Amino acid sequence: MTTLFSPLQVGPLHLPNRIVMAPLTRNRSPKAVPGPLAATYYAQRASAGLLITEATAISAQAQGYADVPGLYAPEQLAAWKVVTDAVHAAGGRIVVQLWHVGRVSHTSLQPGGQAPVAPSALVAKTKTFVVEDGVGKFVDTSMPRALDATELPGIVADYVRAAHNAIHVAGFDGVEVHSANGYLLDQFLKSGSNQRTDAYGGSVPNRARLLLEVMAAITQDIGGDRTALRLSPVTPANDVTDADPQALFTYLAQQLAPMGLSYIHIIEGSTGGPRELPDRPFDYAAFKTAYTQAGGRAAWMLNNGYDKALAEQSMAAGADLIAFGKLFIANPDLVERLRTDAALNAPDRKTFYGGGAAGYTDYPAL
């Protein structure tokens, strides 16, 4: 019987269990450079079948929150190599999540104080995290400008450069493209944030075009077996909506199937919130069926509010991997705690964003 503790081959990686550490923004990378504590933090959690890093910006323009890491400058790549070396020394496997926030940003975080970029000039009704006078706080996002179509090949190139350097310079085992939670690629996908009238807006194929161009270019460079994708079909996070998500994601599943991806990471329901959204119905089983019927063979990863019992239930229903978020913040040895049904440390929400070792690397193991 397949359980959370069964091994799994995902692309070139042999995972000793099905428990994944979800990407978790922690805002502890001043000047977008991960510090020594990051190596400790990830290495402490290396018993996970797979570690996914916190979302990591592919360019200076892609930044949307203070003190989040990047993957575009030499000093960032060198710092991440320290992290991947530490994880590998601890016997773990680690992939980096590639991020462009699009309109979920603030002028103070953008090069030259410019406006954030987006598919359309529509402000996101959400907040971002900035640091002013040494104090972190949440503020409204800034009004974005619409990207010109001539700029989009440059966005694709930024993704490819980040993916290439992640593997060949920083030593990651793979990459996960972040196309969820209302960030740039998701903004292009969803009809509520994409009001373009060119080849990247309007119809489902047009709105999916940028994501599919990004995925095709990355897989051509580093291989599909080292490339994964994160999607959130119906989350309202960061003010995204779509008029017909089932049709959108059915099309997306069919187009992604031939790419030979390592895994597809699905956020069920509202990110960090309810798993069921009565006002946003979505058939996740039909989405997976559309993918497999089109020949897709990627591992299927599920995420949002999982505990051991629910994880085992979803595994029995066909999931391959389960991503755990907050539980991994407070329990570096989560795999062993789940295996033995040991008590779990409770996460301290006050230390989620920003700070130092407290609430980051000081949670006790069994």
VEXDREN-2710 file (C-alpha; in Angstrom, 1 decimal):
% VEXDREN-2710
k/r/px/py/pz
1/MET/0.0/0.0/0.0
2/THR/1.3/3.5/-0.9
3/THR/1.6/5.7/2.1
4/LEU/3.3/9.0/3.0
5/PHE/6.4/7.1/3.8
6/SER/6.6/5.2/0.5
7/PRO/9.5/6.1/-1.8
8/LEU/8.9/7.7/-5.2
9/GLN/11.0/8.5/-8.3
10/VAL/10.4/12.0/-9.5
11/GLY/12.4/12.7/-12.6
12/PRO/16.1/12.0/-11.7
13/LEU/15.3/12.3/-7.9
14/HIS/14.7/9.3/-5.7
15/LEU/12.4/10.6/-2.9
16/PRO/12.5/8.5/0.3
17/ASN/9.0/9.6/1.2
18/ARG/6.0/11.5/-0.2
19/ILE/6.2/14.4/2.3
20/VAL/7.2/17.8/0.8
21/MET/8.1/21.0/2.4
22/ALA/6.0/23.7/0.8
23/PRO/7.5/27.0/-0.3
24/LEU/7.2/29.4/2.6
25/THR/8.1/33.1/2.4
26/ARG/10.1/34.1/5.5
27/ASN/11.5/37.5/4.7
28/ARG/15.0/36.9/6.0
29/SER/17.2/37.7/3.0
30/PRO/18.3/41.3/3.2
31/LYS/19.3/42.7/-0.2
32/ALA/17.7/39.6/-1.7
33/VAL/20.7/37.4/-0.5
34/PRO/20.0/34.3/1.6
35/GLY/22.1/34.3/4.7
36/PRO/23.8/31.6/6.7
37/LEU/20.7/30.9/8.7
38/ALA/18.9/29.8/5.5
39/ALA/21.4/26.9/5.1
40/THR/20.7/25.8/8.6
41/TYR/16.9/26.2/8.2
42/TYR/16.7/24.1/5.0
43/ALA/19.2/21.5/6.2
44/GLN/17.3/20.9/9.4
45/ARG/14.3/19.9/7.2
46/ALA/16.3/17.7/4.8
47/SER/14.4/14.5/5.9
48/ALA/11.5/15.6/3.7
49/GLY/11.1/13.7/0.5
50/LEU/11.6/17.1/-1.2
51/LEU/12.2/20.6/-0.1
52/ILE/10.8/23.5/-2.1
53/THR/12.4/26.8/-1.3
54/GLU/10.6/30.0/-0.5
55/ALA/9.5/31.9/-3.6
56/THR/12.7/33.4/-5.2
57/ALA/12.6/36.4/-7.6
58/ILE/14.0/35.8/-11.1
59/SER/14.9/39.4/-11.6
60/ALA/15.0/42.8/-9.8
61/GLN/11.7/43.6/-11.5
62/ALA/10.2/40.4/-10.1
63/GLN/10.6/41.4/-6.5
64/GLY/7.5/42.2/-4.6
65/TYR/8.3/41.9/-0.9
66/ALA/11.1/43.1/1.3
67/ASP/13.9/40.8/2.2
68/VAL/12.9/37.9/-0.1
69/PRO/15.7/36.1/-1.9
70/GLY/16.6/36.5/-5.6
71/LEU/18.3/34.3/-8.2
72/TYR/19.7/36.8/-10.6
73/ALA/22.9/38.3/-9.1
74/PRO/26.2/36.4/-8.5
75/GLU/26.1/36.9/-4.8
76/GLN/22.6/35.4/-4.6
77/LEU/23.7/32.3/-6.6
78/ALA/26.7/31.9/-4.4
79/ALA/24.5/32.2/-1.3
80/TRP/22.1/29.6/-2.6
81/LYS/25.0/27.2/-3.3
82/VAL/25.8/27.3/0.4
83/VAL/22.2/26.3/1.1
84/THR/22.1/23.4/-1.5
85/ASP/25.4/22.1/-0.3
86/ALA/24.1/22.0/3.3
87/VAL/20.9/20.2/2.2
88/HIS/22.8/17.7/0.1
89/ALA/25.2/17.0/2.9
90/ALA/22.2/16.3/5.1
91/GLY/20.9/13.8/2.6
92/GLY/18.1/16.0/1.2
93/ARG/16.8/17.1/-2.2
94/ILE/15.9/20.7/-2.9
95/VAL/14.2/22.6/-5.7
96/VAL/13.9/26.4/-6.0
97/GLN/10.6/28.1/-6.7
98/LEU/10.9/30.7/-9.5
99/TRP/8.9/33.8/-8.9
100/HIS/7.8/37.0/-10.7
101/VAL/5.2/38.8/-8.6
102/GLY/3.9/41.1/-11.4
103/ARG/1.5/43.6/-9.9
104/VAL/1.8/42.4/-6.3
105/SER/4.6/44.8/-5.5
106/HIS/5.3/48.4/-4.5
107/THR/7.3/51.2/-6.2
108/SER/9.7/51.2/-3.3
109/LEU/10.7/47.6/-4.1
110/GLN/11.1/48.2/-7.9
111/PRO/14.3/49.3/-9.7
112/GLY/14.4/53.1/-9.8
113/GLY/11.0/53.3/-8.0
114/GLN/9.2/52.4/-11.2
115/ALA/5.6/51.0/-11.3
116/PRO/5.3/47.2/-11.0
117/VAL/4.3/45.4/-14.2
118/ALA/1.2/43.3/-15.0
119/PRO/-0.8/42.0/-17.9
120/SER/-3.2/45.0/-17.5
121/ALA/-3.0/48.2/-15.6
122/LEU/-5.3/47.0/-12.8
123/VAL/-4.2/47.5/-9.1
124/ALA/-4.3/44.3/-7.0
125/LYS/-6.5/44.8/-4.0
126/THR/-4.0/43.2/-1.6
127/LYS/-1.0/44.2/0.4
128/THR/2.8/43.6/0.3
129/PHE/5.5/43.7/2.8
130/VAL/8.1/46.6/3.0
131/VAL/10.7/47.8/5.4
132/GLU/10.8/51.5/6.4
133/ASP/13.3/52.8/8.9
134/GLY/14.1/49.3/9.9
135/VAL/10.6/48.3/10.6
136/GLY/8.6/45.8/8.5
137/LYS/5.0/46.5/7.7
138/PHE/2.3/45.6/5.2
139/VAL/1.2/48.3/2.7
140/ASP/-1.2/48.5/-0.3
141/THR/0.3/47.4/-3.6
142/SER/1.1/50.1/-6.1
143/MET/-0.7/50.7/-9.4
144/PRO/1.0/48.6/-12.1
145/ARG/1.7/49.4/-15.7
146/ALA/0.7/46.9/-18.5
147/LEU/3.6/45.1/-20.1
148/ASP/4.1/45.7/-23.8
149/ALA/4.1/42.5/-25.9
150/THR/7.6/43.3/-26.9
151/GLU/8.7/43.0/-23.3
152/LEU/7.4/39.4/-22.9
153/PRO/10.3/37.6/-24.5
154/GLY/12.5/39.3/-21.9
155/ILE/10.3/37.9/-19.1
156/VAL/10.7/34.4/-20.6
157/ALA/14.4/34.9/-20.9
158/ASP/14.6/35.9/-17.2
159/TYR/12.8/32.7/-16.2
160/VAL/15.2/30.6/-18.4
161/ARG/18.3/32.3/-17.0
162/ALA/17.1/31.8/-13.5
163/ALA/16.4/28.1/-14.1
164/HIS/19.7/27.5/-15.8
165/ASN/21.7/29.2/-13.1
166/ALA/19.7/27.4/-10.4
167/ILE/20.8/24.0/-11.8
168/HIS/24.3/24.8/-13.1
169/VAL/25.5/27.4/-10.6
170/ALA/23.5/27.2/-7.4
171/GLY/23.3/23.4/-7.3
172/PHE/19.5/22.9/-7.1
173/ASP/18.0/19.6/-8.0
174/GLY/15.2/21.2/-10.0
175/VAL/13.0/24.3/-10.3
176/GLU/9.3/24.9/-9.6
177/VAL/7.7/27.7/-11.7
178/HIS/5.3/29.7/-9.5
179/SER/2.1/30.2/-11.6
180/ALA/-0.3/30.5/-8.6
181/ASN/-1.6/32.8/-5.9
182/GLY/-2.2/35.8/-8.2
183/TYR/1.4/36.4/-9.2
184/LEU/2.5/37.4/-12.7
185/LEU/1.9/34.2/-14.7
186/ASP/-1.4/33.6/-12.8
187/GLN/-2.3/37.2/-13.6
188/PHE/-2.0/36.5/-17.3
189/LEU/-4.0/33.2/-16.9
190/LYS/-7.0/34.7/-15.1
191/SER/-9.6/36.7/-16.8
192/GLY/-10.1/39.1/-13.9
193/SER/-6.6/40.4/-14.0
194/ASN/-5.9/40.1/-17.8
195/GLN/-7.9/42.5/-19.9
196/ARG/-5.5/42.5/-22.9
197/THR/-6.7/42.5/-26.4
198/ASP/-3.5/41.2/-28.1
199/ALA/-2.2/37.7/-28.5
200/TYR/-1.8/37.4/-24.7
201/GLY/-5.3/38.2/-23.7
202/GLY/-9.0/37.4/-24.3
203/SER/-9.3/33.7/-25.2
204/VAL/-8.1/30.9/-23.0
205/PRO/-5.2/30.0/-25.4
206/ASN/-4.1/33.6/-25.4
207/ARG/-4.1/34.0/-21.7
208/ALA/-2.2/30.7/-21.3
209/ARG/0.3/31.7/-23.9
210/LEU/3.0/33.3/-21.6
211/LEU/3.0/30.5/-19.1
212/LEU/3.3/27.9/-21.8
213/GLU/6.1/29.9/-23.5
214/VAL/7.9/30.0/-20.1
215/MET/7.5/26.3/-19.5
216/ALA/8.5/25.3/-23.0
217/ALA/11.7/27.5/-22.8
218/ILE/12.7/26.2/-19.4
219/THR/12.2/22.5/-20.3
220/GLN/14.2/23.0/-23.4
221/ASP/17.1/24.4/-21.4
222/ILE/17.2/22.2/-18.3
223/GLY/14.8/19.3/-19.2
224/GLY/11.3/18.6/-18.3
225/ASP/12.4/16.1/-15.6
226/ARG/13.9/18.9/-13.6
227/THR/11.0/21.3/-14.2
228/ALA/7.8/21.6/-12.1
229/LEU/4.8/23.9/-12.0
230/ARG/2.6/25.3/-9.2
231/LEU/-1.0/26.2/-9.9
232/SER/-3.9/27.5/-7.9
233/PRO/-7.1/27.1/-10.0
234/VAL/-9.5/29.0/-7.7
235/THR/-7.7/30.8/-4.9
236/PRO/-8.7/34.4/-4.4
237/ALA/-5.2/35.2/-3.1
238/ASN/-3.9/38.6/-4.3
239/ASP/-7.2/39.5/-6.0
240/VAL/-7.4/37.0/-8.9
241/THR/-10.5/35.6/-10.4
242/ASP/-11.4/33.7/-13.5
243/ALA/-14.8/33.5/-15.2
244/ASP/-14.4/29.8/-16.1
245/PRO/-11.5/28.2/-14.3
246/GLN/-12.5/24.6/-15.3
247/ALA/-12.2/25.4/-19.0
248/LEU/-9.0/27.3/-18.5
249/PHE/-7.2/24.6/-16.5
250/THR/-8.5/21.8/-18.8
251/TYR/-6.8/23.6/-21.7
252/LEU/-3.7/24.1/-19.6
253/ALA/-3.6/20.4/-18.6
254/GLN/-3.7/19.3/-22.2
255/GLN/-0.9/21.7/-23.2
256/LEU/1.3/20.8/-20.3
257/ALA/1.0/17.0/-20.7
258/PRO/3.6/16.6/-23.5
259/MET/6.3/18.6/-21.6
260/GLY/7.5/15.7/-19.4
261/LEU/7.4/17.8/-16.2
262/SER/8.6/16.3/-12.9
263/TYR/5.6/17.2/-10.9
264/ILE/2.5/19.5/-10.8
265/HIS/1.8/21.2/-7.5
266/ILE/-1.9/22.0/-7.0
267/ILE/-3.2/24.4/-4.3
268/GLU/-6.7/23.2/-3.4
269/GLY/-9.2/25.9/-2.5
270/SER/-8.0/29.2/-1.0
271/THR/-4.3/29.4/-0.3
272/GLY/-3.8/29.2/3.5
273/GLY/-7.6/29.2/3.9
274/PRO/-10.7/27.1/3.2
275/ARG/-10.2/24.0/1.0
276/GLU/-13.7/24.3/-0.3
277/LEU/-15.0/27.5/-1.9
278/PRO/-18.8/27.2/-2.6
279/ASP/-18.7/30.3/-4.7
280/ARG/-15.8/29.0/-6.8
281/PRO/-16.5/25.3/-7.6
282/PHE/-13.7/23.4/-9.2
283/ASP/-13.4/19.7/-10.1
284/TYR/-9.8/18.8/-9.3
285/ALA/-10.3/15.2/-10.3
286/ALA/-11.4/16.3/-13.8
287/PHE/-8.4/18.5/-14.1
288/LYS/-6.0/15.6/-13.3
289/THR/-8.0/13.4/-15.7
290/ALA/-7.6/15.9/-18.5
291/TYR/-3.8/15.9/-17.9
292/THR/-3.4/12.1/-17.8
293/GLN/-5.7/11.5/-20.8
294/ALA/-3.4/13.9/-22.8
295/GLY/-0.5/11.7/-21.8
296/GLY/0.8/13.6/-18.8
297/ARG/2.9/11.6/-16.4
298/ALA/4.1/14.2/-13.9
299/ALA/3.8/13.4/-10.2
300/TRP/0.7/15.0/-8.7
301/MET/1.3/17.1/-5.6
302/LEU/-1.5/18.5/-3.4
303/ASN/-1.3/21.4/-0.9
304/ASN/-3.5/23.3/1.5
305/GLY/-4.3/22.5/5.2
306/TYR/-3.1/18.9/5.2
307/ASP/-2.6/16.8/8.3
308/LYS/-1.5/13.2/8.3
309/ALA/-5.1/11.7/8.1
310/LEU/-6.2/13.9/5.2
311/ALA/-2.8/13.3/3.5
312/GLU/-3.3/9.6/3.6
313/GLN/-6.8/10.0/2.4
314/SER/-5.6/11.9/-0.7
315/MET/-2.8/9.5/-1.3
316/ALA/-5.4/6.7/-1.4
317/ALA/-7.4/8.7/-3.9
318/GLY/-4.4/9.0/-6.2
319/ALA/-2.2/11.9/-5.1
320/ASP/1.6/11.2/-5.3
321/LEU/3.0/13.9/-3.0
322/ILE/1.6/16.1/-0.2
323/ALA/3.1/19.5/0.6
324/PHE/3.0/20.7/4.2
325/GLY/3.6/24.4/5.0
326/LYS/3.1/25.7/8.6
327/LEU/3.8/22.3/10.1
328/PHE/7.3/22.4/8.6
329/ILE/8.0/25.9/10.0
330/ALA/7.6/24.6/13.5
331/ASN/8.7/21.0/13.1
332/PRO/12.1/20.5/11.3
333/ASP/11.7/16.8/11.9
334/LEU/8.1/16.7/10.6
335/VAL/8.6/13.4/8.8
336/GLU/9.6/11.5/11.9
337/ARG/6.9/13.2/14.0
338/LEU/4.3/12.1/11.4
339/ARG/5.8/8.6/11.2
340/THR/5.6/8.1/14.9
341/ASP/2.5/10.2/15.6
342/ALA/4.5/12.3/17.9
343/ALA/3.3/15.7/19.3
344/LEU/3.8/18.7/17.0
345/ASN/5.3/22.0/17.9
346/ALA/2.9/24.9/17.3
347/PRO/4.2/27.6/15.0
348/ASP/4.7/31.1/16.3
349/ARG/2.9/33.4/13.8
350/LYS/4.7/36.5/15.1
351/THR/8.0/35.2/13.7
352/PHE/6.7/34.1/10.3
353/TYR/7.9/37.2/8.4
354/GLY/11.3/38.8/9.1
355/GLY/13.6/38.5/12.0
356/GLY/16.5/36.1/12.8
357/ALA/16.9/32.7/14.3
358/ALA/13.9/33.0/16.6
359/GLY/11.0/31.1/15.0
360/TYR/13.2/30.1/12.1
361/THR/16.0/27.7/13.2
362/ASP/15.3/27.3/16.9
363/TYR/12.3/25.0/16.9
364/PRO/13.3/21.8/18.7
365/ALA/13.5/18.4/17.2
366/LEU/12.3/15.3/19.0
END
